[in-house]
Amino acid sequence: MTTLSLHAPAKNLLKTRELGIVLALALLIAYTAIDNPRFLSGQSIRDNLLNTAILAVMATGQAVVVITRNIDLSVGSVLGISAFTVATMMSANPGLPMIVALLAGLAVGAVAGLVNGVLVRFGKVPALVVTLGTLYIYRGITYSWAGGSQVNADELPRHFLTFANDNLLGIPWLVLIALIVVGTGSLMMRNYRVGRELYAMGSSPAAAELAGIKVARNLLGAFVLSGALAGLAGVLYAARFGTVDAAAGNGMELNVVAAVVVGGVAVFGGSGSVWGAALGALLLTVIGSALAVLDINQFWQQAIVGALIILAICADRLVAVRIARSLRKRDAHV
């Protein structure tokens, strides 16, 4: 099939991209640890993993959307409205179990994602425009609801606040949830038909339609997944930081998109991996921590992330050029 053959030349390059992220992480960690050994202390590693967990959960859903040649800029606002909803619910009903909070966050996010998907698919409006609009709508709803108030840690039940620090077999629950989400997402995209269909949609939406792929259903599913995972991240955010106001998650959409692009997911759709996006999330988190440890102005983090995004896009173009060149050579020999 054309779509599969088109992906074959890119797979080695994608593996190289992911290996490059691992090497960059290793070098950054080694350099920072040499300058300040406390960077490898147990607490520092734990903090980095907990912060990465929230970003990686959101990056998983974003990666699926970007692979379909779309984007979801509303995830930061979805995290915010989910975090405030769940925090308000738990403060008013302290006896509710943690599973109810997680399911509530997933539900809030899924509804927000469904709205995005319906507007993109049936409104025929570009995802960039739709999700930029809903970014402000969801944030506006949260600000209107909060009315300048916030939910403080002392108003939340103890089992909710300790969830972020509790662990299973030594692995924090937040990290475990992130691993489950990333692993499941990666398995879905690599081994199941729906994953192959999403890649095909990103490679050529018109060809996917002609091939009988249910583009509308899959597109709605991608946006619902992105929204649901942003909602789940909202619950993890509230449990991790305790105090939640209307500004929760403000600007996080940029870090999520950066993690996905730096992780090797092509902005033009059709290639990339969920694991790569998770590695991108880890790299961005470690960069932020390393700059603080090295006493470098945090404003440099934005410049570094911007440079990484530009390099990633250039790499995507290189992949596209090499694929096109290899296809032309193959056709010339036929």
C-alpha positions in Angstrom: 0.0 0.0 0.0 1.3 3.5 -0.8 0.9 4.8 2.7 2.9 2.0 4.2 5.6 2.2 1.7 5.9 5.9 2.3 6.4 5.3 6.0 9.1 2.7 5.5 12.0 5.1 4.5 11.1 7.4 7.4 11.2 4.8 10.2 15.0 4.7 10.4 15.1 8.5 10.6 12.4 8.5 13.3 14.4 6.0 15.3 17.4 8.3 14.8 15.4 11.2 16.1 14.4 9.3 19.3 17.9 8.1 19.8 19.1 11.7 19.4 16.7 12.8 22.2 18.1 10.1 24.5 21.7 11.1 23.8 20.8 14.8 24.4 19.2 13.8 27.7 22.2 11.8 28.8 24.6 14.7 27.9 22.5 17.3 29.6 22.1 15.2 32.8 25.8 14.4 32.9 26.9 18.0 32.4 24.4 19.3 35.0 25.3 16.5 37.5 29.0 17.3 37.2 28.4 21.0 37.9 25.9 20.2 40.8 25.7 16.5 42.0 22.4 17.3 43.8 20.8 17.2 40.4 20.8 13.4 40.6 19.5 13.4 44.2 16.4 11.2 44.8 14.1 14.2 45.3 15.4 16.0 42.1 14.8 12.8 40.0 11.3 12.4 41.6 10.4 16.0 40.9 11.5 15.7 37.3 9.5 12.5 36.8 6.4 13.9 38.4 6.5 17.1 36.3 7.2 15.0 33.1 4.2 12.7 33.9 1.7 15.5 33.5 3.2 16.8 30.3 3.7 13.3 28.8 0.0 12.4 29.4 -1.0 15.5 27.4 1.6 14.9 24.8 0.2 11.5 24.1 -3.2 12.8 23.1 -1.6 15.7 21.2 0.7 13.3 19.2 -2.4 11.4 18.0 -4.0 14.6 16.8 -0.9 15.9 15.1 -0.3 12.6 13.3 -3.7 13.1 11.7 -2.4 16.5 10.3 -4.3 18.5 12.9 -3.4 20.3 16.2 -5.1 20.9 19.5 -4.2 24.2 21.1 -6.9 24.1 23.7 -5.3 21.4 25.9 -3.9 23.9 28.5 -7.4 25.4 29.0 -8.9 21.9 29.1 -6.4 21.0 31.9 -7.4 24.2 33.7 -11.2 23.7 33.6 -10.8 20.0 34.5 -8.5 20.8 37.5 -10.8 23.4 38.8 -13.9 21.2 38.3 -12.4 18.3 40.1 -10.9 20.4 42.9 -14.2 22.1 43.5 -16.0 18.7 43.5 -13.5 17.1 45.9 -13.6 20.1 48.3 -17.4 19.9 48.4 -17.5 16.1 48.6 -14.3 15.0 50.5 -15.6 11.4 50.8 -15.4 10.7 47.1 -12.8 8.1 46.1 -9.9 9.0 43.8 -11.2 7.0 41.0 -14.3 9.3 40.8 -12.0 12.3 40.5 -10.0 10.6 37.7 -13.2 9.7 35.8 -14.6 13.2 36.2 -11.5 14.7 34.8 -11.6 12.3 31.8 -15.2 13.1 31.2 -14.8 16.9 31.3 -11.9 16.6 28.9 -13.7 14.2 26.6 -16.6 16.6 26.2 -14.2 19.5 25.4 -12.4 17.3 22.9 -15.7 16.3 21.3 -16.6 19.9 20.8 -13.3 20.5 19.1 -13.7 17.5 16.9 -17.2 18.3 15.8 -16.3 21.9 14.9 -13.2 20.7 12.9 -14.9 17.9 11.0 -18.4 19.1 10.4 -17.8 22.8 10.6 -14.9 22.4 8.0 -12.8 24.8 10.0 -9.0 24.3 10.4 -8.1 22.8 13.7 -5.7 25.6 14.4 -8.5 28.1 14.3 -11.0 26.0 16.1 -8.8 25.1 19.0 -7.4 28.6 19.3 -10.9 29.8 19.7 -11.9 27.0 22.3 -8.6 27.7 24.1 -10.1 31.2 25.0 -13.6 29.9 25.5 -12.7 27.2 28.0 -10.4 29.5 29.8 -13.1 32.2 29.9 -15.6 29.7 31.3 -13.1 28.8 34.1 -12.4 32.4 34.9 -16.1 33.2 35.0 -16.9 30.2 37.2 -14.0 30.9 39.6 -14.7 34.6 39.9 -11.3 35.3 41.2 -11.4 32.5 43.9 -9.3 29.4 44.2 -9.4 26.0 45.8 -6.7 25.7 48.5 -4.9 22.6 49.6 -6.4 22.7 53.0 -9.9 22.5 51.4 -9.1 19.2 49.6 -9.3 15.7 51.2 -6.1 14.1 52.4 -6.3 11.1 50.1 -6.6 13.4 47.1 -3.5 15.4 48.0 -1.4 12.4 49.0 -2.2 10.6 45.7 0.6 12.5 43.9 3.2 11.3 46.5 1.8 7.8 46.9 3.5 5.0 45.0 3.0 1.4 43.9 6.2 -0.7 44.2 8.2 2.4 44.6 6.8 4.0 41.4 4.7 7.2 42.1 1.1 6.9 40.9 1.5 9.9 38.6 4.5 8.3 36.8 2.7 5.0 36.7 -0.4 6.5 35.1 1.8 8.4 32.6 3.6 5.1 31.7 0.2 3.3 31.2 -1.1 6.2 29.0 2.0 6.4 26.9 2.4 2.6 26.6 -1.3 2.1 25.6 -1.2 5.0 23.1 2.0 3.6 21.5 0.5 0.1 21.3 -2.7 1.5 19.7 -0.8 3.5 17.1 1.6 0.7 16.2 -0.3 -2.5 16.5 -4.0 -1.8 15.8 -5.9 -0.9 12.7 -7.2 2.4 14.1 -3.5 3.5 14.5 -2.7 2.6 10.9 -5.8 4.5 9.8 -4.8 7.6 11.7 -1.3 7.5 10.1 -3.0 7.1 6.7 -5.2 10.1 7.4 -2.2 12.2 8.2 -0.3 11.1 5.1 -3.1 11.8 2.7 -6.6 12.7 4.0 -8.1 12.4 0.4 -6.5 9.0 -0.2 -7.8 7.8 3.2 -11.3 8.8 2.3 -11.0 6.9 -1.0 -9.6 3.9 0.7 -12.8 3.6 2.8 -11.3 4.7 6.1 -13.9 6.3 8.4 -12.2 9.6 8.6 -14.9 11.4 10.5 -15.1 8.8 13.3 -11.3 8.6 13.6 -10.9 12.4 13.7 -13.5 12.7 16.4 -11.9 9.9 18.3 -8.5 11.7 18.1 -9.8 14.9 19.5 -11.8 13.2 22.2 -8.7 11.3 23.2 -6.6 14.5 23.3 -9.3 16.2 25.4 -9.8 13.3 27.8 -6.0 13.0 28.4 -5.8 16.8 29.0 -8.7 16.4 31.5 -6.8 13.5 33.2 -3.8 15.7 33.4 -5.9 18.3 35.1 -6.7 15.9 37.9 -3.0 15.0 38.2 -2.1 18.7 38.3 -4.6 19.4 41.1 -3.4 16.4 43.1 0.3 17.4 42.6 0.0 21.1 43.4 -3.0 21.3 45.7 -3.9 24.9 45.1 -6.0 25.4 41.9 -7.2 28.6 40.4 -8.6 29.7 37.0 -5.1 30.1 35.6 -4.1 26.5 36.1 -2.4 25.1 33.0 -2.2 28.6 31.4 0.3 28.4 28.5 0.9 24.6 28.8 -0.4 24.0 25.3 2.9 25.5 23.9 5.0 23.0 26.0 2.8 20.2 24.9 3.1 21.0 21.2 6.8 21.6 21.7 7.2 18.1 23.3 5.4 16.5 20.4 7.3 18.3 17.7 10.7 17.9 19.4 9.8 14.2 20.0 9.7 13.6 16.2 6.0 13.8 15.4 5.8 15.5 12.0 3.8 18.7 12.0 2.6 17.8 8.5 1.1 14.6 9.8 1.5 10.9 9.0 4.6 10.1 11.0 6.0 10.1 14.5 5.4 8.1 17.6 3.8 8.5 21.0 7.0 7.3 22.7 8.9 10.1 20.9 6.5 12.7 22.2 6.9 11.3 25.7 10.7 11.6 25.3 10.2 15.1 24.1 8.3 15.9 27.3 11.1 14.5 29.4 13.7 16.5 27.6 11.8 19.8 28.0 11.3 19.1 31.7 14.9 18.2 32.3 16.0 21.4 30.4 13.9 23.5 32.7 15.3 21.9 35.8 18.9 22.0 34.5 18.7 25.7 33.8 17.6 26.3 37.3 20.4 24.2 38.8 23.0 25.8 36.5 21.7 29.2 37.6 21.0 30.2 34.0 18.2 32.7 33.4 14.9 30.9 32.8 14.1 33.1 29.8 16.7 31.0 28.0 14.4 28.0 28.3 12.0 29.6 25.9 14.8 30.3 23.4 16.1 26.8 23.7 12.6 25.3 23.2 12.0 27.6 20.2 15.4 26.5 18.6 14.5 22.8 19.2 11.1 23.3 17.5 12.8 24.9 14.4 15.4 22.1 14.3 12.6 19.5 14.5 10.6 21.1 11.7 13.8 21.3 9.5 14.3 17.6 10.2 10.7 16.9 9.1 11.3 18.6 5.9 14.5 16.6 5.4 12.5 13.4 5.9 10.0 14.6 3.4 12.6 15.4 0.8 14.4 12.1 1.3 11.2 10.2 1.0 10.2 12.0 -2.2 13.7 11.4 -3.7 13.6 7.7 -2.9 10.1 7.4 -4.4 11.3 9.1 -7.6 14.3 6.8 -7.9 12.1 3.7 -7.3 9.6 4.9 -10.0 12.4 5.5 -12.4 13.6 1.9 -12.1 10.1 0.5 -12.6 
